Amino acid sequence: QVQLLEAGGGLVQPGGSLSLSCATNGRVDSKYSMGWFRQFPGRERDLVARMMSDGSVEYGDFVEDRFTLFGDNARDMVFLQMRRLGPEDTAVYYCALERIPGAPMWGQGAQVTVDS
């Protein structure tokens, strides 16, 4: 079964930077987008950034040019660079691969903690 393999995250001081990466361990058909969502306790997952099948990138409203998503659609890989992180960015970040048709795929989640 194809899975999403995440790497990165961890603890960073306010104002610092972190990177997240995600790749599949096999071929995925009908890919619509691939990117990252984040989730706060008791809340639904919110879009951080995703790369569409045409290569365009969509960002969540809160990003404000602090985050950059780039990747390789042909190889099903995405990389998220996060800068100027603040405590409000502390969350679990999930890699997501959306398919049409088909159910979305999710990674296991990566904890990002911004704390001095």
N, C-alpha and C positions, 0 to 999 in steps of 0.2 A: 504494500500500500504506500502510495506516495505521501511524503510528509514535508512540512515546512521546518527547516532547520535554522534556528535563530542564534545569533551571537552578539555579544556586547551588553551594554547596560552597566549598572552598578551604582556606586556612590560617587558623587561629585559635589564640590562646593558651589555655592551660588555664584553665578557669572561664568562658570566653567562650561566645558564642552564634553559631549559623549557621542559615540557612534553606535549604531545598530546595523546588523546585516541579516539578511534572510535569503535562503536559497532552497530550492526543492531538491529532493534526492531521486527524482525521476521525471519523466515527461508528464506534462499536464495539458489536456486538451480543453478547448473552449475557454481559454483564459480571457477575462474581461478587464481585470486590473490586478495589481499587486502592490502592496504597501503596508502601512502601519496604522493601527488604531491604538488608543490608550483608554484605560478604564480606571476610574476612581472608585473607592469602596462604596458599594450600594448604588452605583450609577451604571448607566449603559455605556457601551464602548463608543468613543467619539473618533472621528476621522482625524488622523495627524497628517498623512500624506499618502497618495497612491499614484502609481504610474498606470496610465491607461494602455490599452493594446496598441494605440497609435503613437505611443511614446510621450504624449502630453502628461503633465503632472498636475494633480489637484491637491491643494493644501487646506487644512482646517483653518477657520477664521482666526484662531488664536495664535497662529504661527508667526505672523508679522515679520517675515523674512529671517527669522532666527534659525529655521530648519531648512535643509536642502535634501531632497530625495533624488537619487540618480540610480540607474540600474541598466540591466541588459535584458530586454524582453525575450530575446531569442534563447537566453540561458536561464530564464526565470530566476533572476537575482536582483535584489534591491538593497540599497545602502542609504541609511538615514543619518545625516550629520546634524547634530543639535548643538547650537551655540547659545550663549547668554542664558543659560538655564537658571531658573528660579525655583523656589520651594513649591510653587504652584504647578510645576511640571512633574512633581513626584507622582508616579502612577505605575501601573503595570502596562507595558507596551506589547501589543500583539501583532505579529506579522499576519497578514490576511491576503489570500488569493481568491478573488471572486471569479466565478465562472458563470457563463450564460450559454447554454443551460447548465444546470448543476448547482449543487450546494457549495457555499463558500468553504474554504479550508482555513484553519487557524493554527498558528504556532502555539507553543506551550506558554508563552508569555515571558517577558524579560522585565525585571524590576529596575526601575530608574528612581533613584533617591537623590534629591538635591538638599543638602544639609551642611551646615558649617560645623 
